């Protein structure tokens, strides 16, 4: 968590250093996240996507008419759900359980955006992200008797998750200080998150699709000089 906070601080500092006349915009984005896991045949067979919530502060800097750089400090819950067979210590089947797998991450993307339009802008987005694992909780519920098995802790997981983000969306300048945005992002995890075998496979990767609503504020006397915005 400290590493992610430090990374966001460095990114924000560099944006401010290169920004001209206080054109950096600060805001908040949040919305539903459709999450899943891949890279493990057992997981892919039995688990399905689930809806979680994503959100956090945002920073946005348009450094030319068509190009911008942006970042977030997101709290994300990744994972999957479904009906999963469980086995005992000797490998015998215990039964089929309703499973809910959750990984809580603090995630920082560094995204480059190509935008077009004037007061109402469309955009295409791409860039990497890095996340640090905060907690893990897997809950298995027996569907008939309601017996619950809860497994938590991060000792069997790699603490970092990283990958690529692709996205598209739009921004609207309400006035010289306020912008609102609607954005879709697809996060492709490219870092294995497990450190021990899961059903004879040593790989699990994350997937997440976000629908994000954002509000941005441009502080300072020169707020009306944000490049490309002509209310």
C-alpha positions as a Markdown table, in Angstrom:
| # | Residue | x | y | z |
|---|---|---|---|---|
| 1 | Unk | 0.0 | 0.0 | 0.0 |
| 2 | Unk | 2.8 | 2.4 | 0.8 |
| 3 | Unk | 4.4 | 1.7 | -2.5 |
| 4 | Unk | 1.2 | 2.5 | -4.4 |
| 5 | Unk | 0.7 | 5.8 | -2.4 |
| 6 | Unk | 4.3 | 6.8 | -3.1 |
| 7 | Unk | 3.9 | 6.0 | -6.8 |
| 8 | Unk | 0.8 | 8.1 | -7.0 |
| 9 | Unk | 2.6 | 11.0 | -5.2 |
| 10 | Unk | 5.5 | 10.8 | -7.7 |
| 11 | Unk | 3.1 | 10.7 | -10.7 |
| 12 | Unk | 1.1 | 13.7 | -9.4 |
| 13 | Unk | 4.3 | 15.6 | -8.6 |
| 14 | Unk | 5.7 | 15.1 | -12.1 |
| 15 | Unk | 2.4 | 16.2 | -13.6 |
| 16 | Unk | 2.4 | 19.3 | -11.5 |
| 17 | Unk | 6.0 | 20.1 | -12.4 |
| 18 | Unk | 5.3 | 19.9 | -16.2 |
| 19 | Unk | 1.8 | 21.5 | -16.0 |
| 20 | Unk | 1.4 | 25.1 | -17.1 |
| 21 | Unk | -0.9 | 27.7 | -15.4 |
| 22 | Unk | -2.6 | 25.2 | -13.1 |
| 23 | Unk | -4.3 | 23.2 | -15.8 |
| 24 | Unk | -4.2 | 19.9 | -13.8 |
| 25 | Unk | -7.6 | 18.6 | -13.0 |
| 26 | Unk | -8.4 | 16.7 | -9.8 |
| 27 | Unk | -11.4 | 14.5 | -9.3 |
| 28 | Unk | -13.0 | 11.2 | -8.3 |
| 29 | Unk | -14.2 | 8.2 | -10.4 |
| 30 | Unk | -16.4 | 5.3 | -9.4 |
| 31 | Unk | -18.6 | 2.7 | -10.9 |
| 32 | Unk | -19.4 | -1.0 | -11.2 |
| 33 | Unk | -16.6 | -3.5 | -12.1 |
| 34 | Unk | -17.2 | -6.8 | -13.9 |
| 35 | Unk | -14.4 | -9.1 | -12.6 |
| 36 | Unk | -13.2 | -12.5 | -13.5 |
| 37 | Unk | -10.1 | -14.8 | -13.3 |
| 38 | Unk | -8.2 | -16.7 | -16.0 |
| 39 | Unk | -5.1 | -18.7 | -16.6 |
| 40 | Unk | -6.1 | -21.7 | -14.5 |
| 41 | Unk | -8.2 | -24.4 | -16.3 |
| 42 | Unk | -10.0 | -25.4 | -13.1 |
| 43 | Unk | -10.9 | -21.8 | -12.3 |
| 44 | Unk | -12.0 | -21.1 | -15.8 |
| 45 | Unk | -14.3 | -24.2 | -15.9 |
| 46 | Unk | -16.2 | -23.5 | -12.7 |
| 47 | Unk | -16.1 | -19.8 | -11.9 |
| 48 | Unk | -17.9 | -16.9 | -13.7 |
| 49 | Unk | -17.7 | -13.1 | -13.7 |
| 50 | Unk | -19.2 | -11.1 | -10.9 |
| 51 | Unk | -20.1 | -7.5 | -10.3 |
| 52 | Unk | -18.0 | -5.5 | -7.8 |
| 53 | Unk | -17.3 | -1.8 | -7.1 |
| 54 | Unk | -14.3 | 0.3 | -8.0 |
| 55 | Unk | -13.5 | 3.9 | -7.1 |
| 56 | Unk | -11.0 | 6.5 | -5.9 |
| 57 | Unk | -9.4 | 9.9 | -6.6 |
| 58 | Unk | -8.2 | 10.9 | -10.0 |
| 59 | Unk | -5.8 | 13.3 | -11.6 |
| 60 | Unk | -5.9 | 14.5 | -15.3 |
| 61 | Unk | -3.5 | 16.7 | -17.3 |
| 62 | Unk | -4.2 | 17.7 | -20.9 |
| 63 | Unk | -0.7 | 18.5 | -22.2 |
| 64 | Unk | -1.8 | 19.3 | -25.8 |
| 65 | Unk | -4.9 | 19.7 | -27.8 |
| 66 | Unk | -5.4 | 16.0 | -28.4 |
| 67 | Unk | -3.2 | 14.3 | -25.8 |
| 68 | Unk | -3.6 | 13.9 | -22.0 |
| 69 | Unk | -2.1 | 11.8 | -19.2 |
| 70 | Unk | -4.2 | 10.6 | -16.3 |
| 71 | Unk | -4.0 | 8.4 | -13.2 |
| 72 | Unk | -6.0 | 7.1 | -10.2 |
| 73 | Unk | -5.7 | 5.7 | -6.8 |
| 74 | Unk | -8.3 | 3.0 | -7.0 |
| 75 | Unk | -9.7 | 0.6 | -4.4 |
| 76 | Unk | -10.7 | -2.5 | -6.4 |
| 77 | Unk | -12.2 | -5.9 | -5.5 |
| 78 | Unk | -11.3 | -8.5 | -8.1 |
| 79 | Unk | -12.1 | -12.2 | -8.2 |
| 80 | Unk | -15.0 | -14.4 | -9.4 |
| 81 | Unk | -17.9 | -16.5 | -8.2 |
| 82 | Unk | -19.7 | -19.8 | -9.1 |
| 83 | Unk | -20.2 | -23.4 | -8.0 |
| 84 | Unk | -16.9 | -25.0 | -7.1 |
| 85 | Unk | -16.0 | -28.6 | -6.1 |
| 86 | Unk | -14.0 | -28.9 | -2.9 |
| 87 | Unk | -11.7 | -31.8 | -1.9 |
| 88 | Unk | -10.4 | -33.0 | 1.4 |
| 89 | Unk | -6.8 | -33.6 | 2.4 |
| 90 | Unk | -6.6 | -37.0 | 0.7 |
| 91 | Unk | -8.2 | -35.7 | -2.5 |
| 92 | Unk | -11.7 | -37.1 | -2.0 |
| 93 | Unk | -14.6 | -34.9 | -3.2 |
| 94 | Unk | -16.3 | -33.1 | -0.2 |
| 95 | Unk | -19.1 | -31.7 | -2.4 |
| 96 | Unk | -20.0 | -28.7 | -4.6 |
| 97 | Unk | -20.0 | -25.3 | -2.9 |
| 98 | Unk | -21.2 | -21.8 | -3.8 |
| 99 | Unk | -17.9 | -19.9 | -4.1 |
| 100 | Unk | -17.1 | -16.2 | -3.8 |
| 101 | Unk | -13.4 | -15.3 | -4.4 |
| 102 | Unk | -12.4 | -11.8 | -3.5 |
| 103 | Unk | -9.0 | -10.0 | -3.8 |
| 104 | Unk | -8.9 | -6.4 | -2.6 |
| 105 | Unk | -6.3 | -4.3 | -4.4 |
| 106 | Unk | -5.0 | -0.7 | -4.3 |
| 107 | Unk | -4.4 | 0.0 | -7.9 |
| 108 | Unk | -2.6 | 2.8 | -9.8 |
| 109 | Unk | -2.9 | 3.1 | -13.6 |
| 110 | Unk | -0.8 | 5.4 | -15.8 |
| 111 | Unk | -2.9 | 6.1 | -18.8 |
| 112 | Unk | -2.3 | 8.1 | -22.0 |
| 113 | Unk | -5.4 | 9.5 | -23.7 |
| 114 | Unk | -6.1 | 10.6 | -27.2 |
| 115 | Unk | -9.1 | 12.9 | -27.3 |
| 116 | Unk | -11.1 | 14.7 | -30.0 |
| 117 | Unk | -13.9 | 17.3 | -29.9 |
| 118 | Unk | -14.2 | 20.5 | -28.0 |
| 119 | Unk | -16.6 | 21.0 | -25.1 |
| 120 | Unk | -17.8 | 17.5 | -25.5 |
| 121 | Unk | -14.8 | 15.2 | -26.0 |
| 122 | Unk | -14.4 | 11.6 | -27.0 |
| 123 | Unk | -11.3 | 9.7 | -26.0 |
| 124 | Unk | -9.3 | 6.5 | -26.4 |
| 125 | Unk | -7.1 | 5.4 | -23.5 |
| 126 | Unk | -4.3 | 2.9 | -23.0 |
| 127 | Unk | -1.5 | 2.3 | -20.5 |
| 128 | Unk | -0.2 | 0.0 | -17.7 |
| 129 | Unk | -1.4 | -0.4 | -14.2 |
| 130 | Unk | 0.1 | -1.7 | -11.0 |
| 131 | Unk | -1.8 | -3.0 | -7.9 |
| 132 | Unk | -0.8 | -4.1 | -4.5 |
| 133 | Unk | -2.8 | -6.8 | -2.7 |
| 134 | Unk | -4.5 | -5.6 | 0.5 |
| 135 | Unk | -6.5 | -8.7 | 1.5 |
| 136 | Unk | -7.9 | -12.0 | 0.2 |
| 137 | Unk | -11.1 | -13.8 | 1.2 |
| 138 | Unk | -12.6 | -16.9 | -0.3 |
| 139 | Unk | -16.0 | -18.0 | 1.0 |
| 140 | Unk | -17.5 | -21.5 | 0.2 |
| 141 | Unk | -21.1 | -22.2 | 1.2 |
| 142 | Unk | -22.7 | -25.6 | 1.0 |
| 143 | Unk | -26.0 | -25.0 | -0.8 |
| 144 | Unk | -28.2 | -27.4 | 1.2 |
| 145 | Unk | -27.0 | -27.3 | 4.8 |
| 146 | Unk | -25.5 | -23.8 | 4.6 |
| 147 | Unk | -22.1 | -24.9 | 6.0 |
| 148 | Unk | -19.5 | -22.1 | 5.4 |
| 149 | Unk | -15.8 | -22.4 | 4.8 |
| 150 | Unk | -13.9 | -19.2 | 4.9 |
| 151 | Unk | -10.2 | -18.9 | 3.8 |
| 152 | Unk | -8.5 | -15.6 | 4.2 |
| 153 | Unk | -5.0 | -14.2 | 4.2 |
| 154 | Unk | -2.4 | -13.2 | 1.6 |
| 155 | Unk | 0.5 | -15.6 | 2.4 |
| 156 | Unk | -0.2 | -17.8 | -0.7 |
| 157 | Unk | -0.4 | -14.9 | -3.1 |
| 158 | Unk | 2.0 | -12.6 | -4.9 |
| 159 | Unk | 1.6 | -9.1 | -3.5 |
| 160 | Unk | 1.7 | -7.3 | -6.8 |
| 161 | Unk | -0.7 | -7.4 | -9.8 |
| 162 | Unk | 0.1 | -5.6 | -13.1 |
| 163 | Unk | -1.2 | -5.4 | -16.6 |
| 164 | Unk | -2.6 | -3.4 | -19.4 |
| 165 | Unk | -5.6 | -1.1 | -19.6 |
| 166 | Unk | -7.6 | -0.3 | -22.8 |
| 167 | Unk | -10.5 | 2.1 | -22.7 |
| 168 | Unk | -12.8 | 4.7 | -24.4 |
| 169 | Unk | -15.2 | 7.3 | -23.1 |
| 170 | Unk | -16.2 | 10.9 | -23.1 |
| 171 | Unk | -15.7 | 14.1 | -21.2 |
| 172 | Unk | -18.0 | 17.2 | -21.0 |
| 173 | Unk | -16.9 | 20.7 | -19.8 |
| 174 | Unk | -19.8 | 21.9 | -17.6 |
| 175 | Unk | -17.9 | 25.2 | -17.1 |
| 176 | Unk | -14.3 | 26.5 | -16.9 |
| 177 | Unk | -13.7 | 24.6 | -13.6 |
| 178 | Unk | -15.9 | 21.5 | -13.7 |
| 179 | Unk | -15.7 | 18.5 | -16.1 |
| 180 | Unk | -17.7 | 15.3 | -15.9 |
| 181 | Unk | -16.7 | 12.0 | -17.6 |
| 182 | Unk | -18.1 | 8.6 | -18.5 |
| 183 | Unk | -15.5 | 5.9 | -19.3 |
| 184 | Unk | -15.2 | 2.2 | -20.0 |
| 185 | Unk | -12.0 | 0.4 | -19.2 |
| 186 | Unk | -10.8 | -3.2 | -19.8 |
| 187 | Unk | -8.0 | -4.3 | -17.4 |
| 188 | Unk | -6.0 | -7.3 | -18.6 |
| 189 | Unk | -3.9 | -8.8 | -15.8 |
| 190 | Unk | -0.5 | -10.0 | -16.9 |
| 191 | Unk | 1.0 | -10.9 | -13.6 |
| 192 | Unk | 0.5 | -14.3 | -12.0 |
| 193 | Unk | -1.1 | -13.7 | -8.5 |
| 194 | Unk | -0.6 | -17.1 | -6.8 |
| 195 | Unk | 2.6 | -18.4 | -5.3 |
| 196 | Unk | 1.5 | -22.0 | -4.8 |
| 197 | Unk | -0.3 | -24.5 | -7.1 |
| 198 | Unk | -4.1 | -24.4 | -7.4 |
| 199 | Unk | -5.4 | -27.6 | -8.8 |
| 200 | Unk | -2.1 | -28.5 | -10.4 |
| 201 | Unk | -1.7 | -25.1 | -12.0 |
| 202 | Unk | 0.6 | -22.3 | -10.7 |
| 203 | Unk | -1.1 | -19.5 | -12.6 |
| 204 | Unk | -4.1 | -17.2 | -12.0 |
| 205 | Unk | -4.5 | -13.8 | -13.6 |
| 206 | Unk | -7.2 | -11.1 | -13.1 |
| 207 | Unk | -9.6 | -9.5 | -15.5 |
| 208 | Unk | -11.8 | -6.5 | -14.9 |
| 209 | Unk | -14.1 | -4.3 | -16.9 |
| 210 | Unk | -15.0 | -0.9 | -15.4 |
| 211 | Unk | -17.8 | 1.6 | -16.1 |
| 212 | Unk | -16.6 | 4.8 | -14.5 |
| 213 | Unk | -18.4 | 8.0 | -13.8 |
| 214 | Unk | -16.1 | 10.9 | -12.9 |
| 215 | Unk | -16.2 | 14.5 | -11.7 |
| 216 | Unk | -13.1 | 16.8 | -12.1 |
| 217 | Unk | -12.3 | 20.2 | -10.7 |
| 218 | Unk | -9.6 | 22.6 | -12.1 |
| 219 | Unk | -8.3 | 24.9 | -9.4 |
| 220 | Unk | -6.5 | 28.2 | -9.8 |
| 221 | Unk | -7.0 | 31.6 | -11.5 |
| 222 | Unk | -6.2 | 30.1 | -15.0 |
| 223 | Unk | -8.8 | 27.4 | -14.8 |
| 224 | Unk | -10.4 | 28.8 | -18.0 |
| 225 | Unk | -7.2 | 28.1 | -19.9 |
| 226 | Unk | -7.4 | 24.3 | -19.8 |
| 227 | Unk | -6.3 | 23.4 | -23.3 |
| 228 | Unk | -9.0 | 22.2 | -25.7 |
| 229 | Unk | -11.9 | 23.4 | -23.5 |
| 230 | Unk | -13.8 | 26.4 | -24.9 |
| 231 | Unk | -17.1 | 26.6 | -23.0 |
